[in-house]
Amino acid sequence: MKRILPVIVSAIVGFLLLADFFLDIPAIKGPAAEVQDWGVILAAFALALAAINLVGFHIRQIGRKDKDSIHSLILLAGLFATALSGIFMGTDSPVFDFIFRSIYTSLAAVFYAMTAFHLASASYRAFRLKNPLSAALIVSGVLLMLGTAPIGETIWSGFPVIANWITGVVNVAGSRGILISTAIGSVGMALRVLTGIDRSYLGAGSE
Amino acid sequence: MGFFEKLGQIDTRIIYVLFILAILIPLVTPLGLPVTVSQHTKQTYEIVNSLQPGDTVIIDIGISYSGAGDVLPQTVAMLKHLMAKDVKVIFTGVQMDSSKIIEDLIRPYEEAGKQYGVDFCNLGYLAGGENAIAAYARDLRKAYPLDSRGNSTDTLAILQTVNSAKDANMFIFFSTQNADMYVRQIAEYQVPIVGGLIATIAPQAEPYLHAGQLKGMLVGLRGAAEYETMMESPGIGVASMDAQSIAHLLIIFFIVIANISYFATRGRTQPAKEASQ
């Protein structure tokens, strides 16, 4: 029963939403809408559950008192300072605003910006014309970089044209293939889940 | 170690310093490189420009602060355009940072006299990702009983005439994630969809644009610069283009010298490698 009930619930919900999407049956519009609203509520609960899980994990890490405990301590301090200031002082309070704008926002931007540095270093170390495939990757990458930055068209007006052709023809052909094959794969996977053939999401293997 | 070996083994710290300089110098002393407008941006500008005063659009802010540098300037430019045309905007969000970002976007217009709840509203963050988009696209007031400021959405004038995606004149999204979930959930409402994406994700959305499911798309910081150029109102996008240009050139320069080193030393290093194996 522990395994059958979730499969039945998944199947009912899944087929209801599929029917709502593909068929025009007024009677199922209301229940389908209700189920989707439950999904939003469940997602909010999942966030709370994730926070509880995170706190539990890092409390255990601190209990081990090893060299990484300090990282867990900093994480929990940040988590509680942000959550408590937001809950009790409001998200417009100077404390929450400081944490959000001066710490979180800056750090988030820094992490993203760092990828540019890693990209510069990695392109220098890894991009080698070793075979035709790597040549295609490097040449298309260089042409795209020149075609999408203003300096490229200042050097030669043909660079944006080539870049547009790469993104509009070569890329679209590949992306369409990936999109369609992913969609077909998703339909197959969804049918396996909805019919209970694949129960891996319950922690069990396929049967 | 010979010249070509050295060329292939430049210290990472030197690369980083050169990269910082390549970004900083053009920001301090702009080169003023001309920004030509791509077909994507022209198409996007024209469809947004076709909106009439009093029309209402839904803008979903799917932006996290980590990728905001690439996509937020697009949002700023397009909102400026919409506000200038007296288009009403309902803001929604599927990223946790959405609510704060929206407040920052609307504050200057609120201070300039636009009225909250009438000209725009901030419905804030709704958990659930694609499911959240499906829920609010069908019934905004039901999905959002309260707005981000704690007002009941039943009291907001802007939501009295528009309560779902099909009531809106346009659906616009700005995302650091993808376009897929918006196209999947909004296309059925037959409302024009326009998107703004980070440059690394935009190529994945090209098929939607070619198929007409997306009516317009802005691509990364360049898209913002082009939109600002179309509006004849240069902003952060145009200001960043010189830095992006020089950074791209520097990366190309590194790729070229690395490959010169590779070909010049290939014959010499291969036997040594084979011997070690």
Interface residues (C-beta under 8 A of the other chain):
Chain A: F21 A33 Q36 D37 G39 V40 L42 A43 A44 A46 L47 T91 F100 Y104 T105 A108 A109 F111 Y112 A113 A116 F117 L119 A120 S121 S123 Y124 R125 F127 R128 L129 I138 G141 V142 M145 L146 T148 A149 P150 I151 G152 E153 T154 P160 N164 T167 G168 N171 V172 S175 R176 L179
Chain B: I10 T12 I15 Y16 F19 L33 P34 V35 T36 S38 Q39 S64 Y65 S66 G67 A68 G69 D97 S99 K100 L126 A127 G128 G129 N131 A132 A134 A135 R138 D139 K142 A143 E188 A199 P203 Q204 E206 P207 H210 V219 G220 R222 M241 D242 Q244 S245 I246 A247 H248 L249 L250 I251 I252 F254 I255 I257 A258 N259 Y262 F263
